[in-house]
Amino acid sequence: MFWAMVAHETDNGVTLAREEVGDDFLGPGTVTIKVHFSSANFKDGLAITRGGGVVRAYPIIPGIDIAGEVTESADPQFVPGDRVIAHGYDLGVSHHGGFAEYARVPAEWVVKLDGLTTREAAAIGTAGYTAAMSVQALLDRGLTPDSGPVLVTAATGGVGSVAVDILAGLGFEVVASTGKTDASELLSTLGAKSVIGRLPEDPDAKLRPLGKAQWAGAVDSVGGTSLAYILSAIKYGGAAAISGLTGGAELPTTVMPFILRGVALLGIDSSQFPIDRRRALWTRLGHDLKPRHLAAVENYAPITRVEEVLGAIRAGHHSGRTVLGVAGEF
């Protein structure tokens, strides 16, 4: 028996409750993990929201991030005592996730940690990994610090804060965009050279197909009108790595940035990213891409407070990354 936070669908919505469950609740998999930490993500908030559109069937243990220690493995790649992380794929959606003392997952979802503690890995989590994928996509596009400034939107969020940290560590001039007026000190600590407000500055102004070229690239998790404005201001040959739609799913732009400035729109999806490439990037996150200021963006909460944390995320009142302590917190 072990403790878990289990989500149930009821006539009044979705409830999340602390429950003691048996090993048979773990479901299929070849690697059993003692969960040290999970983390709070917007997708986890959707999992406990009626009509959230991510969970296929209840009851389920949410938690798209699992960081901990292998206790059993039927796969020779892993042995008891290995420090690992698992995230994405079906975790917390149709396969029980990280909001529990133990989790069992397929070996092909598991990454052995190198250069990171389980707490650091949870602090990075899905959001930070998405940031790393975004940065890598810009590097693969050919961007270098000499290319010019790189814009990061929603810069205090989980993706944005880690992206600022990684880009600054690589020597890029980072322009951080945020709607939080008190965030300048944090973003400067992470390495941002300048901090600006939400884009566009005048949300009522008519968008121009091409504006003044300002940024060599962008890491965007907002989408919508903001992304359309950003694309109009990317320099020749630049790119925007996009991973979110908090500003809307519509993209009211034209083909002009793409055919007149050769701008690339790089879609980022961490959920189904192939495991071999996932493992390679996690290795880099423990070394040359390791965020330098994880402590500055990390908040901590015991797993029993997860509903409170997810409520703040859904309401837009959350900054950085929240690590959810699991081991010893039930």
C-alpha positions in Angstrom: 0.0 0.0 0.0 1.1 3.6 -0.7 -0.3 7.1 -0.6 -1.4 9.0 -3.7 -3.4 12.0 -4.8 -6.2 10.5 -6.9 -8.5 12.5 -9.2 -12.1 11.3 -9.5 -14.8 12.7 -11.8 -18.1 13.3 -9.9 -21.4 14.9 -10.8 -20.0 18.2 -9.3 -16.7 18.2 -11.2 -13.3 16.6 -10.6 -12.1 16.0 -7.0 -8.5 15.4 -5.9 -8.1 13.4 -2.7 -5.3 11.8 -0.6 -5.9 8.1 -0.8 -4.1 4.9 0.2 -4.0 2.6 -2.8 -2.5 -0.9 -3.5 0.3 -1.9 -5.8 -2.3 -3.1 -8.3 -3.2 0.6 -8.8 0.2 1.3 -10.4 -0.8 -0.1 -13.8 1.5 -1.5 -16.5 5.2 -0.8 -16.8 8.7 -2.3 -16.5 10.3 0.2 -14.1 9.0 1.0 -10.6 10.1 4.4 -9.2 10.0 5.7 -5.7 8.9 9.3 -6.3 11.0 11.9 -4.6 9.5 14.9 -6.3 7.0 15.9 -8.9 6.2 19.4 -10.2 3.2 21.6 -10.9 2.3 22.2 -14.6 -0.6 23.8 -16.4 -1.5 20.5 -17.8 -1.8 19.0 -14.3 -4.3 21.8 -13.6 -6.3 20.8 -16.6 -6.3 17.2 -15.3 -8.3 18.2 -12.2 -10.6 20.5 -14.1 -13.9 19.3 -15.6 -13.7 19.7 -19.4 -9.9 20.1 -19.1 -9.6 17.9 -22.2 -6.4 16.0 -21.2 -7.5 13.1 -19.0 -9.0 10.2 -20.9 -10.6 8.3 -18.0 -10.9 8.8 -14.2 -9.8 7.9 -11.6 -6.2 8.8 -12.3 -3.1 9.9 -10.4 -2.1 13.2 -12.0 1.4 14.4 -12.4 3.2 14.7 -15.7 6.6 14.8 -14.0 8.2 12.0 -12.0 11.7 12.4 -10.4 12.9 9.7 -8.1 14.8 6.5 -7.6 14.3 3.1 -9.3 13.2 0.4 -6.9 12.5 -2.4 -9.4 13.2 -2.9 -13.0 12.5 -5.6 -15.5 14.7 -3.8 -18.1 18.5 -4.1 -17.8 19.0 -0.4 -18.7 17.9 0.4 -15.1 18.8 -1.0 -11.7 17.6 -0.2 -8.2 19.1 3.0 -6.9 19.3 4.8 -10.3 18.2 8.4 -10.1 15.7 9.0 -12.9 13.1 11.3 -14.4 10.1 10.5 -16.5 7.7 13.0 -18.1 5.3 13.4 -20.9 4.0 10.6 -23.0 0.8 9.4 -21.3 1.8 10.3 -17.7 -1.0 11.9 -15.8 -3.3 11.6 -18.8 -4.1 7.9 -19.3 -1.3 6.4 -17.1 -0.9 7.2 -13.4 1.6 10.0 -12.8 3.8 11.5 -10.2 1.5 12.6 -7.5 2.1 9.4 -5.5 4.8 7.7 -3.5 5.4 5.2 -6.2 4.9 5.0 -10.0 5.4 2.3 -12.6 6.2 3.2 -16.2 7.6 1.7 -19.4 11.4 1.8 -19.5 11.1 3.7 -22.8 9.7 6.6 -20.9 12.6 6.8 -18.3 15.7 9.0 -18.4 18.7 8.3 -16.1 19.9 11.5 -14.6 23.5 12.7 -15.2 24.7 15.8 -13.4 21.3 16.6 -11.8 19.7 15.7 -8.5 16.1 14.5 -8.5 15.1 17.8 -7.0 16.9 19.8 -9.7 15.3 17.5 -12.4 11.9 18.2 -10.9 12.6 21.9 -10.9 13.3 21.7 -14.6 10.5 19.3 -15.3 8.3 19.4 -18.4 8.3 23.2 -18.6 12.1 23.6 -18.3 12.6 20.7 -20.7 10.4 22.5 -23.2 12.5 25.6 -22.7 15.6 23.6 -23.4 14.0 22.1 -26.5 13.2 25.6 -27.7 16.7 26.8 -27.1 18.1 23.8 -28.9 15.8 24.4 -31.9 17.1 28.0 -32.2 20.7 26.7 -32.0 20.0 24.1 -34.7 18.6 26.9 -36.8 22.0 28.5 -36.6 21.4 31.3 -34.1 24.4 32.4 -32.1 25.0 35.2 -29.6 26.3 37.2 -32.5 23.0 36.9 -34.3 21.4 39.5 -32.0 19.0 39.7 -29.1 16.5 36.8 -28.4 13.1 37.6 -27.0 11.5 35.4 -24.4 7.7 35.9 -23.7 5.9 35.0 -20.5 9.4 35.2 -19.0 8.4 34.6 -15.4 6.5 31.3 -16.3 7.9 27.8 -16.2 9.1 27.7 -19.8 10.1 31.4 -20.0 12.1 31.6 -16.8 14.2 28.5 -17.6 14.7 29.7 -21.2 16.0 33.1 -20.0 18.4 31.3 -17.7 19.7 28.9 -20.4 20.0 31.5 -23.1 21.9 33.9 -20.9 24.2 31.2 -19.8 25.0 30.6 -23.5 25.9 34.2 -23.9 22.8 35.5 -25.7 21.4 38.9 -25.1 18.0 38.1 -23.7 15.0 40.5 -23.8 12.4 39.3 -21.3 8.7 40.1 -21.9 6.3 39.8 -19.0 3.1 41.3 -17.7 4.3 41.2 -14.1 5.5 44.7 -13.1 7.5 43.4 -10.1 9.6 40.8 -12.1 12.5 42.9 -13.2 14.8 41.9 -10.4 14.2 38.2 -10.8 14.6 38.3 -14.6 17.8 40.3 -14.3 19.1 37.7 -11.8 18.4 35.0 -14.5 20.4 37.0 -17.0 18.0 39.1 -18.9 19.6 42.2 -20.3 16.3 44.1 -20.6 12.8 43.6 -19.4 9.7 44.8 -21.3 6.0 44.5 -20.9 3.6 42.2 -22.8 3.5 42.4 -26.6 2.2 44.1 -28.5 2.5 47.2 -26.4 -0.7 48.6 -27.8 -3.1 45.6 -28.1 -5.7 47.7 -30.0 -3.3 48.8 -32.7 -3.6 47.2 -36.1 -0.8 44.6 -36.7 1.5 45.3 -39.6 2.6 42.3 -41.7 6.2 43.4 -41.2 7.4 45.7 -38.5 10.8 46.9 -37.4 13.2 44.0 -37.2 14.3 43.7 -33.6 15.0 40.1 -32.5 17.1 37.4 -34.0 14.9 34.8 -32.4 12.2 34.2 -29.9 11.0 31.6 -27.3 7.3 32.0 -27.1 4.7 30.3 -25.0 1.9 32.8 -25.5 0.8 32.5 -29.1 -2.1 34.5 -30.5 -1.8 38.2 -31.3 1.4 38.4 -29.4 3.1 35.8 -31.6 1.8 37.5 -34.7 3.4 40.7 -33.6 6.7 39.0 -32.7 6.9 37.3 -36.1 6.6 40.7 -37.8 9.6 41.9 -35.8 12.0 38.9 -36.3 15.2 39.7 -38.1 16.1 38.2 -41.5 16.8 34.5 -41.2 15.6 34.4 -37.6 13.2 32.0 -35.9 10.5 31.7 -33.2 10.3 28.5 -31.1 6.7 28.2 -29.9 5.2 25.9 -27.3 2.1 27.6 -25.8 -1.2 29.3 -26.5 -2.1 31.2 -23.3 -2.8 34.2 -25.6 -5.0 32.1 -27.9 -4.7 29.4 -30.6 -5.4 31.8 -33.5 -2.4 33.3 -35.3 -3.5 36.5 -37.1 -0.5 36.9 -39.3 0.5 36.8 -43.0 3.1 34.9 -45.0 5.2 38.1 -45.2 7.7 37.3 -42.4 8.3 33.9 -43.9 8.7 34.7 -47.5 10.3 38.2 -47.3 12.6 37.6 -44.2 13.0 33.9 -44.3 11.7 33.6 -40.7 11.1 30.1 -39.4 8.3 29.0 -37.1 9.5 26.1 -34.9 6.9 24.1 -33.2 8.0 22.5 -29.9 6.3 19.5 -28.4 7.9 17.8 -25.4 5.1 15.3 -24.7 5.9 12.8 -27.5 9.6 13.7 -28.1 11.5 10.5 -29.0 13.2 8.9 -26.0 16.7 8.8 -27.5 16.7 12.5 -28.3 15.0 13.2 -24.9 17.8 11.4 -23.0 20.5 13.2 -25.0 19.0 16.6 -24.2 18.6 15.7 -20.5 22.3 14.8 -20.4 23.1 18.3 -21.7 20.7 19.8 -19.1 23.0 18.3 -16.5 26.1 19.8 -18.1 26.5 22.6 -20.7 22.8 23.6 -20.8 22.2 23.4 -17.0 20.2 26.4 -15.8 22.5 28.4 -13.5 19.8 29.9 -11.3 17.3 27.1 -10.6 17.1 28.1 -7.0 15.9 31.6 -8.0 12.9 30.2 -10.0 12.1 27.3 -7.7 9.2 27.3 -5.3 8.5 24.3 -3.0 5.3 22.8 -1.7 4.3 19.5 -0.3 2.2 17.3 -2.5 -0.7 17.7 -0.2 -0.9 21.4 -1.2 -1.0 20.6 -5.0 -4.5 21.9 -5.5 -3.6 25.3 -4.1 -0.6 25.5 -6.4 -2.5 24.4 -9.5 -5.2 26.9 -8.7 -2.6 29.7 -8.8 -1.3 28.5 -12.1 -4.7 28.4 -13.7 -5.4 31.9 -12.4 -2.2 33.3 -13.8 -0.7 34.1 -10.4 2.2 31.7 -10.5 5.8 32.4 -11.4 8.8 30.1 -11.9 8.6 26.4 -11.2 7.0 24.7 -8.2 8.7 21.5 -7.0 6.2 19.2 -5.2 7.8 17.2 -2.5 6.4 13.7 -2.4 8.7 11.5 -0.3 7.9 12.0 3.3 5.1 14.6 2.6 2.0 12.4 2.7 
